[in-house]
Amino acid sequence: MATTALEQELKEMIIDALELEDVTPEDIDPDEPLFVEGLGLDSIDALELGLALQKRYGITLESDAESSRQHFANLRSLAALVEARRAQ
């Protein structure tokens, strides 16, 4: 499946917000996990990513909610969250 414009935008936001110097947007597979395996992000990265989402899209997430874990599972699920919140 091709990367959407929103997914590309999120890839760039992740790289900028987390200051991932050795990562390019092409390195981020939309279906790979963002945390532990895949991109290898950790809990501090999750907080920074949450702040970036809030600043850019006005999205707030509960840090301990199970739904937040699902939204951060991979880039596609994050893009689906942004799309859903935009539609509200």
QUIBELRA-V571894 format. One record per residue. N is the residue number from 1. RES is the residue in one small letter. SS is DSSP state (~ for helix, > for strand, _ for the rest). Layout:
BEGIN
N_RES_SS, N_RES_SS
END
This chain:
BEGIN
1_m__, 2_a__, 3_t__, 4_t__, 5_a_~, 6_l_~, 7_e_~, 8_q_~, 9_e_~, 10_l_~, 11_k_~, 12_e_~, 13_m_~, 14_i_~, 15_i_~, 16_d_~, 17_a_~, 18_l__, 19_e__, 20_l__, 21_e__, 22_d__, 23_v__, 24_t__, 25_p_~, 26_e_~, 27_d_~, 28_i__, 29_d__, 30_p__, 31_d__, 32_e__, 33_p_>, 34_l__, 35_f_>, 36_v__, 37_e__, 38_g__, 39_l__, 40_g__, 41_l_>, 42_d__, 43_s_~, 44_i_~, 45_d_~, 46_a_~, 47_l_~, 48_e_~, 49_l_~, 50_g_~, 51_l_~, 52_a_~, 53_l_~, 54_q_~, 55_k_~, 56_r_~, 57_y_~, 58_g__, 59_i__, 60_t__, 61_l__, 62_e__, 63_s__, 64_d__, 65_a__, 66_e_~, 67_s_~, 68_s_~, 69_r_~, 70_q_~, 71_h_~, 72_f__, 73_a__, 74_n_>, 75_l_~, 76_r_~, 77_s_~, 78_l_~, 79_a_~, 80_a_~, 81_l_~, 82_v_~, 83_e_~, 84_a_~, 85_r_~, 86_r_~, 87_a_~, 88_q__
END
